[in-house]
Amino acid sequence: MTPLRAAHVRLIFDTDMGNDVDDAVALAMIHALESRGEAKLLAVTVTKDNRWAAPFIDAMNTFYERGDIPIGVVRNGKTPEDANMIRVPAVRLLSDGTFVYPHDLTDGKDAAEATGLLRRVLSKEKDGAVVVVQVGFSTNLARLLDSGPDDASPLAGRALVQRKVRLLSIMGGAFPEGKPEYNIETDIPSAKKLLAEWPTPIVASGYEIGNKVVYPASSILKDYGYVADHPLAESYREYMKMPYDRPMWDPTATLYAVRASSFSLSPRGTITVDDTGRTHFAANPQGRHQYLTATPEQANAALRAIIELASRPPDRLMPPPKERKSQPVPAAR
Ligand SMILES: [Ca+2]
């Protein structure tokens, strides 16, 4: 295992896994960033209220040799609909009756409730150490803000976040103006609350950024064959009829959280959410919010990084160092 760098980013990944395949790409990326010593995944929390999201995430984490990462799920949340991209890989069996993708969390109903898990994980971290990546709805983080003291921490939610979290990187909205975006529109009250009350800096990757960073089907077809069954490649095939290219909305927010220099930032300001789910940005030097911007060169470089990270094999399947061609030793930053 690569030792963690002193400057590694301690991440919580909050996802609506199952609604779009780019969440799965983002999770694979995070595992590669951890293998490279750039990040440490503390927990995954889920805002899609479907029983197969957590088992699929556990299967992905187990594939990348981190099956003990805590997973928390929303209760009474949005988008309970079935989704092949999480259910099929989570339930598929080998002829001997064991899982193709081993995992021990076999039903989201058995997972921890997300808000309580977030409080437990945050309370154990050093002050200002945590970066939260939210690539689904704001349900869990809005509930975290409203949470009261408990066994994990005497702090109420907002104070706990203020103490432990350095940055919230979200995929959500459209900037500087645009149509209502899915992650915001699906839970408007929670998004309003998050943007009004979250006490740390927030950086948003808007719809327009992921639209510039389009993952090619050719990579799914050729870069995941290092193993006969790959949970991300299978999920991708189950999400829509192959071959298809897909915008990388969530991976851009994830990449920014760990490699901030990948994009440029808007001026500081305040993002608000209206009753239709549209986001509005008002510049203000004292504002806590910014949104990503990307030149064509930055978008191309981000796509290359996302492909390289997502398709990096788990450590057990990496070739010995002398045979590596495309996995340079990380440069000091
Ligand atoms: Ca998502």
Boltz pocket constraint, residues with backbone or C-beta under 6 A from the ligand:
constraints:
  - pocket:
      binder: B
      contacts: [[A, 15], [A, 16], [A, 17], [A, 19], [A, 20], [A, 22], [A, 23], [A, 135], [A, 136], [A, 250]]
      max_distance: 6.0
